Amino acid sequence: MNVFYDDAGAIGRRYRRQDEAGTPFCLTVDFETLEGVKEGPLAGRKDTVTVRYRDDGKQDRLAIGELLNWLLPKIC
């Protein structure tokens, strides 16, 4: 598995760079990860990440504790 850390520029530009590189999805640690989710089914929860899919730009928020179970089938 290859991992790429990018903190240069705006998040949209980071996503576009990864799209061009062919990265199937990106995991983003953002303010909601640290401060807590403001709305939706995970409202009030900290320790979540945003998953953005390259092909359709859809985004989901996952608890960090669920990340390994989500990730393993995608890389094996």
ABEGO torsion letter per residue (X at the ends): XBBBBBABEBAAAAAAAAAAAGBABBBBBBAAAAAEBABEAABGBBGBBBBBBAAAGBBBBBBAAAAAAAAAAAAX
